[in-house]
Amino acid sequence: MSAADRRREAETSAGRAAGYCWMEHPDGGRHCTRRPHSDRQHVDHYRGRESVTDTHGTEWTD
């Protein structure tokens, strides 16, 4: 397993351990920060916000 694969696996493990869905955005660089869920709606509450007062950032459907 390459170093990049190990890093990606560690990121996924950490995101899930924190209680997030952690599905990666199709364009990369963002992960779903909702609790684990069964619907197809994902949102990264931290990245993609227009200002610090926005309640969520990037949203997508898988």
PDB file with SEQRES, HELIX, SHEET and CRYST1 records, atoms N, CA, C and O in Angstrom:
SEQRES   1 A   62  MET SER ALA ALA ASP ARG ARG ARG GLU ALA GLU THR SER          
SEQRES   2 A   62  ALA GLY ARG ALA ALA GLY TYR CYS TRP MET GLU HIS PRO          
SEQRES   3 A   62  ASP GLY GLY ARG HIS CYS THR ARG ARG PRO HIS SER ASP          
SEQRES   4 A   62  ARG GLN HIS VAL ASP HIS TYR ARG GLY ARG GLU SER VAL          
SEQRES   5 A   62  THR ASP THR HIS GLY THR GLU TRP THR ASP                      
HELIX    1 AA1 ALA A    3  ALA A   17  1                                  15    
SHEET    1 AA1 2 GLN A  41  ASP A  44  0                                        
SHEET    2 AA1 2 THR A  58  THR A  61 -1                                        
CRYST1    1.000    1.000    1.000  90.00  90.00  90.00 P 1           1          
ATOM      1  N   MET A   1       0.852  -1.177   0.000  1.00  0.00           N  
ATOM      2  CA  MET A   1       0.000   0.000   0.000  1.00  0.00           C  
ATOM      3  C   MET A   1       0.896   1.239   0.000  1.00  0.00           C  
ATOM      4  O   MET A   1       1.851   1.331   0.771  1.00  0.00           O  
ATOM      5  N   SER A   2       0.573   2.178  -0.870  1.00  0.00           N  
ATOM      6  CA  SER A   2       1.399   3.375  -0.992  1.00  0.00           C  
ATOM      7  C   SER A   2       1.134   4.341   0.166  1.00  0.00           C  
ATOM      8  O   SER A   2       0.158   4.196   0.902  1.00  0.00           O  
ATOM      9  N   ALA A   3       2.003   5.307   0.309  1.00  0.00           N  
ATOM     10  CA  ALA A   3       1.846   6.318   1.359  1.00  0.00           C  
ATOM     11  C   ALA A   3       0.564   7.121   1.154  1.00  0.00           C  
ATOM     12  O   ALA A   3      -0.111   7.468   2.123  1.00  0.00           O  
ATOM     13  N   ALA A   4       0.225   7.418  -0.097  1.00  0.00           N  
ATOM     14  CA  ALA A   4      -1.008   8.165  -0.389  1.00  0.00           C  
ATOM     15  C   ALA A   4      -2.241   7.357   0.008  1.00  0.00           C  
ATOM     16  O   ALA A   4      -3.204   7.910   0.539  1.00  0.00           O  
ATOM     17  N   ASP A   5      -2.213   6.057  -0.246  1.00  0.00           N  
ATOM     18  CA  ASP A   5      -3.330   5.193   0.144  1.00  0.00           C  
ATOM     19  C   ASP A   5      -3.474   5.128   1.667  1.00  0.00           C  
ATOM     20  O   ASP A   5      -4.585   5.166   2.196  1.00  0.00           O  
ATOM     21  N   ARG A   6      -2.347   5.031   2.359  1.00  0.00           N  
ATOM     22  CA  ARG A   6      -2.382   4.989   3.836  1.00  0.00           C  
ATOM     23  C   ARG A   6      -2.913   6.299   4.399  1.00  0.00           C  
ATOM     24  O   ARG A   6      -3.677   6.297   5.364  1.00  0.00           O  
ATOM     25  N   ARG A   7      -2.507   7.431   3.794  1.00  0.00           N  
ATOM     26  CA  ARG A   7      -2.988   8.734   4.249  1.00  0.00           C  
ATOM     27  C   ARG A   7      -4.493   8.849   4.041  1.00  0.00           C  
ATOM     28  O   ARG A   7      -5.209   9.302   4.934  1.00  0.00           O  
ATOM     29  N   ARG A   8      -4.976   8.446   2.875  1.00  0.00           N  
ATOM     30  CA  ARG A   8      -6.404   8.503   2.561  1.00  0.00           C  
ATOM     31  C   ARG A   8      -7.205   7.616   3.524  1.00  0.00           C  
ATOM     32  O   ARG A   8      -8.272   8.008   3.995  1.00  0.00           O  
ATOM     33  N   GLU A   9      -6.688   6.438   3.805  1.00  0.00           N  
ATOM     34  CA  GLU A   9      -7.347   5.529   4.727  1.00  0.00           C  
ATOM     35  C   GLU A   9      -7.386   6.112   6.142  1.00  0.00           C  
ATOM     36  O   GLU A   9      -8.391   5.980   6.842  1.00  0.00           O  
ATOM     37  N   ALA A  10      -6.290   6.757   6.563  1.00  0.00           N  
ATOM     38  CA  ALA A  10      -6.241   7.386   7.886  1.00  0.00           C  
ATOM     39  C   ALA A  10      -7.219   8.557   7.966  1.00  0.00           C  
ATOM     40  O   ALA A  10      -7.875   8.740   8.992  1.00  0.00           O  
ATOM     41  N   GLU A  11      -7.326   9.351   6.901  1.00  0.00           N  
ATOM     42  CA  GLU A  11      -8.288  10.463   6.864  1.00  0.00           C  
ATOM     43  C   GLU A  11      -9.714   9.952   6.993  1.00  0.00           C  
ATOM     44  O   GLU A  11     -10.508  10.496   7.760  1.00  0.00           O  
ATOM     45  N   THR A  12     -10.034   8.915   6.250  1.00  0.00           N  
ATOM     46  CA  THR A  12     -11.377   8.341   6.301  1.00  0.00           C  
ATOM     47  C   THR A  12     -11.680   7.807   7.692  1.00  0.00           C  
ATOM     48  O   THR A  12     -12.765   8.036   8.227  1.00  0.00           O  
ATOM     49  N   SER A  13     -10.748   7.113   8.264  1.00  0.00           N  
ATOM     50  CA  SER A  13     -10.927   6.562   9.605  1.00  0.00           C  
ATOM     51  C   SER A  13     -11.145   7.675  10.633  1.00  0.00           C  
ATOM     52  O   SER A  13     -12.010   7.560  11.501  1.00  0.00           O  
ATOM     53  N   ALA A  14     -10.366   8.742  10.534  1.00  0.00           N  
ATOM     54  CA  ALA A  14     -10.497   9.861  11.473  1.00  0.00           C  
ATOM     55  C   ALA A  14     -11.834  10.568  11.304  1.00  0.00           C  
ATOM     56  O   ALA A  14     -12.474  10.924  12.294  1.00  0.00           O  
ATOM     57  N   GLY A  15     -12.263  10.776  10.064  1.00  0.00           N  
ATOM     58  CA  GLY A  15     -13.554  11.426   9.814  1.00  0.00           C  
ATOM     59  C   GLY A  15     -14.713  10.611  10.347  1.00  0.00           C  
ATOM     60  O   GLY A  15     -15.637  11.163  10.945  1.00  0.00           O  
ATOM     61  N   ARG A  16     -14.678   9.319  10.140  1.00  0.00           N  
ATOM     62  CA  ARG A  16     -15.744   8.450  10.635  1.00  0.00           C  
ATOM     63  C   ARG A  16     -15.707   8.355  12.157  1.00  0.00           C  
ATOM     64  O   ARG A  16     -16.756   8.301  12.798  1.00  0.00           O  
ATOM     65  N   ALA A  17     -14.512   8.334  12.740  1.00  0.00           N  
ATOM     66  CA  ALA A  17     -14.390   8.283  14.204  1.00  0.00           C  
ATOM     67  C   ALA A  17     -14.946   9.549  14.843  1.00  0.00           C  
ATOM     68  O   ALA A  17     -15.424   9.519  15.977  1.00  0.00           O  
ATOM     69  N   ALA A  18     -14.881  10.659  14.114  1.00  0.00           N  
ATOM     70  CA  ALA A  18     -15.419  11.925  14.619  1.00  0.00           C  
ATOM     71  C   ALA A  18     -16.942  11.974  14.500  1.00  0.00           C  
ATOM     72  O   ALA A  18     -17.562  12.929  14.966  1.00  0.00           O  
ATOM     73  N   GLY A  19     -17.551  10.964  13.884  1.00  0.00           N  
ATOM     74  CA  GLY A  19     -19.002  10.893  13.782  1.00  0.00           C  
ATOM     75  C   GLY A  19     -19.569  11.472  12.509  1.00  0.00           C  
ATOM     76  O   GLY A  19     -20.756  11.791  12.457  1.00  0.00           O  
ATOM     77  N   TYR A  20     -18.740  11.621  11.463  1.00  0.00           N  
ATOM     78  CA  TYR A  20     -19.186  12.172  10.197  1.00  0.00           C  
ATOM     79  C   TYR A  20     -19.431  11.073   9.179  1.00  0.00           C  
ATOM     80  O   TYR A  20     -18.860   9.987   9.282  1.00  0.00           O  
ATOM     81  N   CYS A  21     -20.277  11.351   8.200  1.00  0.00           N  
ATOM     82  CA  CYS A  21     -20.494  10.453   7.060  1.00  0.00           C  
ATOM     83  C   CYS A  21     -19.181  10.270   6.310  1.00  0.00           C  
ATOM     84  O   CYS A  21     -18.784   9.148   5.997  1.00  0.00           O  
ATOM     85  N   TRP A  22     -18.520  11.368   6.028  1.00  0.00           N  
ATOM     86  CA  TRP A  22     -17.192  11.463   5.418  1.00  0.00           C  
ATOM     87  C   TRP A  22     -17.128  11.004   3.963  1.00  0.00           C  
ATOM     88  O   TRP A  22     -16.054  10.647   3.478  1.00  0.00           O  
ATOM     89  N   MET A  23     -18.277  11.008   3.253  1.00  0.00           N  
ATOM     90  CA  MET A  23     -18.276  10.728   1.820  1.00  0.00           C  
ATOM     91  C   MET A  23     -17.530  11.862   1.126  1.00  0.00           C  
ATOM     92  O   MET A  23     -17.780  13.034   1.410  1.00  0.00           O  
ATOM     93  N   GLU A  24     -16.627  11.527   0.227  1.00  0.00           N  
ATOM     94  CA  GLU A  24     -15.835  12.552  -0.452  1.00  0.00           C  
ATOM     95  C   GLU A  24     -16.621  13.176  -1.602  1.00  0.00           C  
ATOM     96  O   GLU A  24     -17.347  12.487  -2.318  1.00  0.00           O  
ATOM     97  N   HIS A  25     -16.468  14.482  -1.767  1.00  0.00           N  
ATOM     98  CA  HIS A  25     -17.087  15.215  -2.873  1.00  0.00           C  
ATOM     99  C   HIS A  25     -16.513  14.685  -4.183  1.00  0.00           C  
ATOM    100  O   HIS A  25     -15.325  14.368  -4.242  1.00  0.00           O  
ATOM    101  N   PRO A  26     -17.328  14.579  -5.241  1.00  0.00           N  
ATOM    102  CA  PRO A  26     -16.832  14.048  -6.523  1.00  0.00           C  
ATOM    103  C   PRO A  26     -15.611  14.789  -7.079  1.00  0.00           C  
ATOM    104  O   PRO A  26     -14.775  14.180  -7.747  1.00  0.00           O  
ATOM    105  N   ASP A  27     -15.500  16.081  -6.813  1.00  0.00           N  
ATOM    106  CA  ASP A  27     -14.353  16.841  -7.298  1.00  0.00           C  
ATOM    107  C   ASP A  27     -13.175  16.797  -6.324  1.00  0.00           C  
ATOM    108  O   ASP A  27     -12.123  17.375  -6.600  1.00  0.00           O  
ATOM    109  N   GLY A  28     -13.340  16.127  -5.204  1.00  0.00           N  
ATOM    110  CA  GLY A  28     -12.288  16.013  -4.196  1.00  0.00           C  
ATOM    111  C   GLY A  28     -12.178  17.245  -3.319  1.00  0.00           C  
ATOM    112  O   GLY A  28     -12.786  18.279  -3.597  1.00  0.00           O  
ATOM    113  N   GLY A  29     -11.403  17.123  -2.263  1.00  0.00           N  
ATOM    114  CA  GLY A  29     -11.109  18.261  -1.400  1.00  0.00           C  
ATOM    115  C   GLY A  29     -12.165  18.582  -0.358  1.00  0.00           C  
ATOM    116  O   GLY A  29     -11.940  19.438   0.498  1.00  0.00           O  
ATOM    117  N   ARG A  30     -13.314  17.915  -0.410  1.00  0.00           N  
ATOM    118  CA  ARG A  30     -14.367  18.163   0.570  1.00  0.00           C  
ATOM    119  C   ARG A  30     -14.938  16.827   0.999  1.00  0.00           C  
ATOM    120  O   ARG A  30     -14.927  15.856   0.242  1.00  0.00           O  
ATOM    121  N   HIS A  31     -15.439  16.793   2.234  1.00  0.00           N  
ATOM    122  CA  HIS A  31     -16.061  15.576   2.759  1.00  0.00           C  
ATOM    123  C   HIS A  31     -17.355  15.941   3.472  1.00  0.00           C  
ATOM    124  O   HIS A  31     -17.491  17.033   4.025  1.00  0.00           O  
ATOM    125  N   CYS A  32     -18.302  15.010   3.450  1.00  0.00           N  
ATOM    126  CA  CYS A  32     -19.582  15.226   4.111  1.00  0.00           C  
ATOM    127  C   CYS A  32     -19.372  15.241   5.624  1.00  0.00           C  
ATOM    128  O   CYS A  32     -18.818  14.303   6.196  1.00  0.00           O  
ATOM    129  N   THR A  33     -19.821  16.320   6.258  1.00  0.00           N  
ATOM    130  CA  THR A  33     -19.659  16.446   7.709  1.00  0.00           C  
ATOM    131  C   THR A  33     -20.994  16.317   8.426  1.00  0.00           C  
ATOM    132  O   THR A  33     -21.158  16.824   9.535  1.00  0.00           O  
ATOM    133  N   ARG A  34     -21.952  15.637   7.793  1.00  0.00           N  
ATOM    134  CA  ARG A  34     -23.191  15.276   8.474  1.00  0.00           C  
ATOM    135  C   ARG A  34     -22.948  13.984   9.249  1.00  0.00           C  
ATOM    136  O   ARG A  34     -21.990  13.255   8.988  1.00  0.00           O  
ATOM    137  N   ARG A  35     -23.839  13.715  10.213  1.00  0.00           N  
ATOM    138  CA  ARG A  35     -23.798  12.411  10.876  1.00  0.00           C  
ATOM    139  C   ARG A  35     -24.083  11.339   9.824  1.00  0.00           C  
ATOM    140  O   ARG A  35     -24.673  11.653   8.791  1.00  0.00           O  
ATOM    141  N   PRO A  36     -23.689  10.098  10.048  1.00  0.00           N  
ATOM    142  CA  PRO A  36     -24.005   9.041   9.079  1.00  0.00           C  
ATOM    143  C   PRO A  36     -25.511   9.038   8.771  1.00  0.00           C  
ATOM    144  O   PRO A  36     -26.333   9.170   9.678  1.00  0.00           O  
ATOM    145  N   HIS A  37     -25.861   8.887   7.507  1.00  0.00           N  
ATOM    146  CA  HIS A  37     -27.251   8.997   7.078  1.00  0.00           C  
ATOM    147  C   HIS A  37     -27.489   8.079   5.897  1.00  0.00           C  
ATOM    148  O   HIS A  37     -26.545   7.602   5.267  1.00  0.00           O  
ATOM    149  N   SER A  38     -28.760   7.835   5.598  1.00  0.00           N  
ATOM    150  CA  SER A  38     -29.085   6.917   4.501  1.00  0.00           C  
ATOM    151  C   SER A  38     -29.533   7.637   3.236  1.00  0.00           C  
ATOM    152  O   SER A  38     -29.674   7.003   2.191  1.00  0.00           O  
ATOM    153  N   ASP A  39     -29.762   8.955   3.304  1.00  0.00           N  
ATOM    154  CA  ASP A  39     -30.149   9.665   2.088  1.00  0.00           C  
ATOM    155  C   ASP A  39     -28.914  10.011   1.261  1.00  0.00           C  
ATOM    156  O   ASP A  39     -27.786   9.760   1.685  1.00  0.00           O  
ATOM    157  N   ARG A  40     -29.132  10.584   0.085  1.00  0.00           N  
ATOM    158  CA  ARG A  40     -28.030  10.844  -0.838  1.00  0.00           C  
ATOM    159  C   ARG A  40     -27.512  12.273  -0.763  1.00  0.00           C  
ATOM    160  O   ARG A  40     -26.600  12.637  -1.505  1.00  0.00           O  
ATOM    161  N   GLN A  41     -28.086  13.097   0.131  1.00  0.00           N  
ATOM    162  CA  GLN A  41     -27.669  14.487   0.294  1.00  0.00           C  
ATOM    163  C   GLN A  41     -26.438  14.570   1.185  1.00  0.00           C  
ATOM    164  O   GLN A  41     -26.418  14.010   2.281  1.00  0.00           O  
ATOM    165  N   HIS A  42     -25.422  15.264   0.716  1.00  0.00           N  
ATOM    166  CA  HIS A  42     -24.201  15.444   1.489  1.00  0.00           C  
ATOM    167  C   HIS A  42     -23.902  16.932   1.610  1.00  0.00           C  
ATOM    168  O   HIS A  42     -24.268  17.718   0.736  1.00  0.00           O  
ATOM    169  N   VAL A  43     -23.241  17.311   2.689  1.00  0.00           N  
ATOM    170  CA  VAL A  43     -22.869  18.716   2.887  1.00  0.00           C  
ATOM    171  C   VAL A  43     -21.558  18.775   3.660  1.00  0.00           C  
ATOM    172  O   VAL A  43     -21.349  18.023   4.612  1.00  0.00           O  
ATOM    173  N   ASP A  44     -20.696  19.661   3.246  1.00  0.00           N  
ATOM    174  CA  ASP A  44     -19.475  19.963   4.001  1.00  0.00           C  
ATOM    175  C   ASP A  44     -19.734  21.304   4.671  1.00  0.00           C  
ATOM    176  O   ASP A  44     -19.746  22.348   4.018  1.00  0.00           O  
ATOM    177  N   HIS A  45     -19.939  21.263   5.972  1.00  0.00           N  
ATOM    178  CA  HIS A  45     -20.289  22.468   6.726  1.00  0.00           C  
ATOM    179  C   HIS A  45     -19.125  23.439   6.864  1.00  0.00           C  
ATOM    180  O   HIS A  45     -19.334  24.587   7.255  1.00  0.00           O  
ATOM    181  N   TYR A  46     -17.923  23.018   6.560  1.00  0.00           N  
ATOM    182  CA  TYR A  46     -16.744  23.828   6.825  1.00  0.00           C  
ATOM    183  C   TYR A  46     -16.114  24.437   5.577  1.00  0.00           C  
ATOM    184  O   TYR A  46     -15.592  25.550   5.638  1.00  0.00           O  
ATOM    185  N   ARG A  47     -16.151  23.737   4.451  1.00  0.00           N  
ATOM    186  CA  ARG A  47     -15.517  24.234   3.229  1.00  0.00           C  
ATOM    187  C   ARG A  47     -16.572  24.726   2.250  1.00  0.00           C  
ATOM    188  O   ARG A  47     -17.647  24.137   2.134  1.00  0.00           O  
ATOM    189  N   GLY A  48     -16.266  25.786   1.561  1.00  0.00           N  
ATOM    190  CA  GLY A  48     -17.172  26.317   0.560  1.00  0.00           C  
ATOM    191  C   GLY A  48     -18.126  27.377   1.085  1.00  0.00           C  
ATOM    192  O   GLY A  48     -19.026  27.801   0.361  1.00  0.00           O  
ATOM    193  N   ARG A  49     -17.952  27.813   2.323  1.00  0.00           N  
ATOM    194  CA  ARG A  49     -18.822  28.862   2.868  1.00  0.00           C  
ATOM    195  C   ARG A  49     -18.413  30.214   2.305  1.00  0.00           C  
ATOM    196  O   ARG A  49     -17.229  30.472   2.089  1.00  0.00           O  
ATOM    197  N   GLU A  50     -19.394  31.072   2.070  1.00  0.00           N  
ATOM    198  CA  GLU A  50     -19.123  32.419   1.586  1.00  0.00           C  
ATOM    199  C   GLU A  50     -18.567  33.310   2.691  1.00  0.00           C  
ATOM    200  O   GLU A  50     -17.733  34.178   2.437  1.00  0.00           O  
ATOM    201  N   SER A  51     -19.035  33.089   3.924  1.00  0.00           N  
ATOM    202  CA  SER A  51     -18.536  33.857   5.068  1.00  0.00           C  
ATOM    203  C   SER A  51     -18.557  32.964   6.308  1.00  0.00           C  
ATOM    204  O   SER A  51     -19.155  31.889   6.280  1.00  0.00           O  
ATOM    205  N   VAL A  52     -17.925  33.386   7.374  1.00  0.00           N  
ATOM    206  CA  VAL A  52     -17.851  32.567   8.585  1.00  0.00           C  
ATOM    207  C   VAL A  52     -19.204  32.433   9.266  1.00  0.00           C  
ATOM    208  O   VAL A  52     -19.370  31.562  10.119  1.00  0.00           O  
ATOM    209  N   THR A  53     -20.182  33.274   8.913  1.00  0.00           N  
ATOM    210  CA  THR A  53     -21.500  33.171   9.529  1.00  0.00           C  
ATOM    211  C   THR A  53     -22.437  32.222   8.796  1.00  0.00           C  
ATOM    212  O   THR A  53     -23.522  31.924   9.296  1.00  0.00           O  
ATOM    213  N   ASP A  54     -22.038  31.738   7.612  1.00  0.00           N  
ATOM    214  CA  ASP A  54     -22.861  30.755   6.900  1.00  0.00           C  
ATOM    215  C   ASP A  54     -22.920  29.464   7.715  1.00  0.00           C  
ATOM    216  O   ASP A  54     -21.940  29.070   8.347  1.00  0.00           O  
ATOM    217  N   THR A  55     -24.084  28.813   7.690  1.00  0.00           N  
ATOM    218  CA  THR A  55     -24.245  27.596   8.474  1.00  0.00           C  
ATOM    219  C   THR A  55     -23.773  26.344   7.756  1.00  0.00           C  
ATOM    220  O   THR A  55     -23.566  25.311   8.393  1.00  0.00           O  
ATOM    221  N   HIS A  56     -23.600  26.416   6.443  1.00  0.00           N  
ATOM    222  CA  HIS A  56     -23.075  25.265   5.706  1.00  0.00           C  
ATOM    223  C   HIS A  56     -22.370  25.746   4.449  1.00  0.00           C  
ATOM    224  O   HIS A  56     -22.535  26.882   4.004  1.00  0.00           O  
ATOM    225  N   GLY A  57     -21.589  24.850   3.903  1.00  0.00           N  
ATOM    226  CA  GLY A  57     -20.817  25.198   2.717  1.00  0.00           C  
ATOM    227  C   GLY A  57     -21.295  24.431   1.503  1.00  0.00           C  
ATOM    228  O   GLY A  57     -22.420  24.626   1.043  1.00  0.00           O  
ATOM    229  N   THR A  58     -20.457  23.570   0.987  1.00  0.00           N  
ATOM    230  CA  THR A  58     -20.742  22.834  -0.245  1.00  0.00           C  
ATOM    231  C   THR A  58     -21.765  21.729  -0.006  1.00  0.00           C  
ATOM    232  O   THR A  58     -21.650  20.964   0.952  1.00  0.00           O  
ATOM    233  N   GLU A  59     -22.764  21.648  -0.882  1.00  0.00           N  
ATOM    234  CA  GLU A  59     -23.749  20.570  -0.830  1.00  0.00           C  
ATOM    235  C   GLU A  59     -23.708  19.797  -2.143  1.00  0.00           C  
ATOM    236  O   GLU A  59     -23.462  20.385  -3.196  1.00  0.00           O  
ATOM    237  N   TRP A  60     -23.946  18.484  -2.094  1.00  0.00           N  
ATOM    238  CA  TRP A  60     -23.990  17.665  -3.299  1.00  0.00           C  
ATOM    239  C   TRP A  60     -24.797  16.403  -3.041  1.00  0.00           C  
ATOM    240  O   TRP A  60     -25.072  16.043  -1.897  1.00  0.00           O  
ATOM    241  N   THR A  61     -25.170  15.741  -4.127  1.00  0.00           N  
ATOM    242  CA  THR A  61     -25.902  14.472  -4.077  1.00  0.00           C  
ATOM    243  C   THR A  61     -25.065  13.426  -4.775  1.00  0.00           C  
ATOM    244  O   THR A  61     -24.505  13.678  -5.842  1.00  0.00           O  
ATOM    245  N   ASP A  62     -24.979  12.259  -4.180  1.00  0.00           N  
ATOM    246  CA  ASP A  62     -24.204  11.188  -4.850  1.00  0.00           C  
ATOM    247  C   ASP A  62     -25.098  10.305  -5.672  1.00  0.00           C  
ATOM    248  O   ASP A  62     -24.623   9.359  -6.301  1.00  0.00           O  
TER     249      ASP A  62                                                      
END                                                                             
